[in-house]
Amino acid sequence: MAAVTDVSAIDSSDITKIGIGVIVALVVLGFLLSLVLTAIVARVIILVVVVGLGIFVWQQRTTIEDHVKKCDLNMTFFGVHVNAPDSVVQHCQTLHKKA
């Protein structure tokens, strides 16, 4: 006796259902990935901006410190004129008198 095998084939209505299911799954997956990637990109942009501003502030602070050490009291911080404390002005005046 020959064995009877039950072979199921996919017909055209099944292909349509599978196609629609795959398209819906891809749209949902794309939406979820866009949310995650947008959050990651936003975090990276914020990180870059914060680090950049931190470096800029540190550079400005270092410039002020160098000016004070050289007794060059004509200095600005972010474009705003900075007045040295009276103790620094007096110290620089005594250094210039000795020189």
N, C-alpha and C positions, 0 to 999 in steps of 0.2 A: 503494500500500500504506500502510496505517495503521501508525504507529509504536506499538510495544507498550511501555508504560512499566511498570516494576516498582514498584509502590507498596507499601511496607511499612507496615502499621498496627500500632499497639500493641494487644495484646490484654490481657485482664484479668490474666493471670499475669505479664506484663511490668510492669504497673502495680503489682502487689503487690511484686515484686522491687525496683523503683525506689523505692517508698515505704519499704520496709524499709531499703534502702541510704541513703536521705536521712535517715531517723530515726537510724540508727547514726552517720552522719557528724555530725549535729547534736548528738548526745549526746557524742561524742568532742570536738567543737569546744567545746561548753559546758564540759566537764570541763577542757580545756586553758585556756580563758579564765578559769575560776574559779581555777585555780592561779596564773595570771599576775596577775589582779586582786587576789587575796588577798595575794600577795607585795608588790604595789605599795601596797595599803592598809596593810599592816603596816609597810612602810618609811616611808610618810607619817606614820603614827601615831608611830613611833619618832622621826622627825625633829621632829615637833611637840613631843613630850615633852622631847627633848634641848634644843631651842631654848628652850622655856619654862623649864626648869630653869636653863639658862645665863643667861637674863634675870633670873630670881629671884636667883641667886647674885650677879650683877653689881649688882643693886639693893641687896642686903644689904651688899656690899663698899663701895658708894658711901655708904650710910648710916653705916657704921663710919668711913669716911674723913671725912665731914662732922662727926661727933661729935668726932673727934680734933682737927680743925681749930678747932672751937669750944671745945675743952677741956672738953667734956661727956663725962666718962669713964665714965658710967653707961650702958653699951651692951650689946646682945645681938646674937649672930649665930646665926640660926635658933633663937632662943629660949634660947640658952646664953649666960650672962653672960661677957663678955670683959674681961679685965684688961689695961689698957694697960701697955706696957713702962715700966720705971722712968725711963728718959730722957724719955719723954713726960710722965709725972707730974711730974717735976722741972721740966721746961720750963713746964708749965701753972701750977705753983706760983709760979715766978718771974714769970710774966705777971700773976698775980693780986696779987702783992706790989707790982708796979709800978703797977697800976691803982688 
